[in-house]
Amino acid sequence: MKRLSRKRAAIAVACVCLGIACATVPITGRRQLNLANESQLMGMSVTEYGKFLQENPPLPDSDPRVQLTRKVGQRLADAATRFLNENNMSDRVAGFEWSFNVVNDETVNAWCMPGGKVVVYTGILPVTQDEAGLAVVMGHEVAHAIARHGNERMSQGLLLQAGGATLEVLTGQNPGLARDLFLQVFGVGGTLGMLSYSRKHETEGDKLGLVFMAMAGYDPQVAPKFWERMSQGGGQAPPEILSTHPSDATRMRDLEAFMPEALKYYKPGS
């Protein structure tokens, strides 16, 4: 039964991609399926982001870690918006209202919801070490939002778990399932679920993130060192944020291969 459902889903994806539901990811040019209404996803983000911050009070504005996170986040958001504007893709950030918060949690994680709703966990800060390392993490998360990876994964969930129902219909008929899919897609609460980003999305996030951090004035060459620290995990199991990421060797190879392209955008001190 599951095999039949997956086959039908694959056929549906192929059919939809012949129409208008397929979009092109910036920088990589990959075609992707976006069945979910982006405006509705951003609306869900506002709601779930608020709930998360109520249950996990963020650090105060006066905290230096918050100030640094917001500084880095805004530089990255400005760089990403500039890139999209220059490449006639400004619709990718239409309706975005960027928000950057830090929560006191030892989990090694960070995430970004549609519309630019970002949370950084204090547990990842010892690994980032400095401003440039933080830019690697936040550039990667901003890239997920810009690339609409969440929409893509939500679309797959709608096909496989909701029989191809639209997000609007699912929200009306089974709001619990719609919310569960949303939270699983975006790893809210530090638990990456069934629909956590695929390795393809993670590799794409790396590439877009390198470009955005380079345009923001951060040296993209610090990225391989950061991911190397992440992979070490202090002798314990790798952080959950790495659960669906490419293997260490693959990630380093891909980062180095893409580095010449990213460096074209790098202007120190910009």
N, C-alpha and C positions, 0 to 999 in steps of 0.2 A: 504494500500500500504506500509506504514511504517512497519507494523507488518510483512508483507511478506518479506520485505528487511532485517529486523532484523533476521528473521528465516533463510533466505538464508545465512546471514553473520555467524550465529551460526554454520550452517552446514559446511560452508567454513572453519571456525576456526577448527572445529573438524577434518576435512579432512586434513588440512595442518599440524596439530599437530601430525598426524600419520607419517608425513614425516620429513624433516630436518629443517623446519622453526620454530620449537619449541626449546627453549633454557631453561637452568636451572639457576635460580637466585642464586647467591652466598649466603651462610649462611642459607637462608630459604629453599632452594631446590625446590621452586615452579617452575612448568613448565609454560613458557610464550610463547606467539606468537610474533615473530619478522619477519614481512614481509618486512619492510623497509630496504633498504641497509644502513648499519651503516656508511660506508664511505661517502655515499651521505649525510646522516644526518649531519655528522661532517663538510662536505663542506658547507652545508647550515648554520651551526652554525657560521663558520668563517665569512660568508657574513652578516648574521643578527646581530651578535655580533658587528661587525664593524659599521653597520648602527646605532645600538642602542647607541653606545658610541659617534658617531658623533652627534646624536640628544640629547644625555644626557652626556655632557662632564664629565668624571670621575674626582674625586679629585686628586690633584697632588701627585706624588710619595713621596714628603716630608711630607705629612699629616700623623700624628701618627695613625689615624684610618685606613689609607691605609696600613701602615707598619704592623700594628697588624693583619689586615685581611690577608695579604700575608704571614705573619709568620704562622698563624693558618692554612691557606689553604694549604701551602706547607707541613706542618707536616701531615695533614690529607691525602693529595694526596700520600705522601711517605708511610704512614701506609696502605692505601688501596692497593697500588701497591704491597707492601710487602705481604699482606694477599693473594692477587690473585696469586702472584708468588709461594707462599708456597703451594697453593692448586690447582696448574696446571690450572689456569684460567687467565693467563696473557693476553690472547687474548681480554679480556674485556677492557683493557686499551691500546690496540694496536692503535697507531696513535694519542693518546691523547697528547695535548699540553696545559697544565694547564695555565689558566690566571685568575687572581683575581683582580677585580676592585670594587671601592666604588663610588656610585653616591649620590649627595646631594638631597635627595628626602624624604619627610616625610612619604611616604608609608611604612607600616610595611611589608617588603617583602625581599626576596632573591631568586635567581634561578641559576640553572646550566644547560647549554646546553650540548649536546653530544660533546665529545672531551675535556671536562673540562673547558668550558667557564663560569665563575662565576661572578655574580654581586650581591653585597650586598648594600641595601639601608640604608642611615643614619637613617631612621625612625625606624629601628629595633634595633639599637645599644643601646638606653636607656633600652630596654627590655632584651637584652643579658647581660648588666651590666659590664661583665668582659671577660677575655680571654676564660675561660671555657664555659661561656654562648654562646660566639660567636662560639666556637667549636661545640656546640650542633646544631646550625643553619647550619653551613657550612658542618658538618658531614652528616646531613640529606640531604642537597642538593647534595653533592658529591655522596651519596648513590643512589640518583635517577639516576645519570649518570652511575654509575657502574652497577646498576640493569637494565639499559636500559628501564626504565619505559616510557621514551619518545617514543622509538621505538614501544613499545607495544601499547601505546595510538594512535600513528600515524597509526599503522597497523589496529586498530579498525576503525579509521577514513577513511582509504582507503577502507575498506570493506563496511562501512555504507554510505559513502558519495561519493565515487568514483567508486562504483560498483566493487570493488576488483582490480582496476587497480594498477599496481606497482607504486612506487614513481617516478621512472624514466619516465614512460609513462605519469603520471599525470603532472609532471613538464614540459614535452614537449607539452602536449595538453592543459593544464589549469594551467599555472604557478601561477596565482592569487590564485586559490583554494589551491594549494600545499603550498604556502607561508602562507595563512590564517591558514591552519591546523597546520603548524609548530609553528606559533606564539601563537596559542591557546593552544597547547600542553605544551609549555614551559613558559606560563604566562609572555611573554616579554612585558614590558611596565607597569607592575604592575597590569594588568587586567587578572585574571584567567578566561579563556573562557570555552566553551562547553566541551573541551577535557581536562580540568584540571585533575590532578591526582586523581584517585579514593581513597576511604578510604583504600582499600586493599594496594595500592601502598604507601600511607602515613604511614600505620602501618609497612610495610616492610622497608620503608625509615628510620623509627625510629630505627628498630632493627639493620640494617646495620650501621647506623650512630653511634649507641652506641658502636659497636665493633670497628669501625674506630677511634673514638675519644679515646677510651680506649687504643688502640694500639699506638696512638699518644701521650700518656702520660697524657690525660685529664680524670679526674674522671667522669665516666658516671653517677654517682649518682646525678649530678647537673641537669640532663636532666628533671626529673619530675618538679623541681622547676621552670625551665625556661618555660616549657609548661603551668604551672599553671599561671605564669605571663602573658603569651600570651593570655590565655583564659579569663583573667579578663578584658582586653581591656579598662581599665580606665573608666568603666561605660558606654561605648558606644558599638556599634555593634562590634562583634569580627573582628579582622583584616581579610582582604580577603584571606590571606594565609591559614586561618583556614576554609575556606568555604567548603572544601571537606574533612577536616580532621575528624578523629574519634571524638566522643563526649569526653568531658573532663574526665568523669569517665572511659570510655573505654580506653582512651589513658593512663591514670595513671595506670590502672590495667595491661595493656599490658606491659608498661615500667617496672613496678615492677616485673612482672612475668619473663621478659627476663633479668633483671638485673644480676642475678647470672651468667648467661652465659657470659654477657658482661664483668663482673668483672674478669673473667678468663684471659682476655687479658690485664688487667690494671696493669701497672708497673709504679708507681709514679716516676716522674723525668726522664722517658725515652724519 
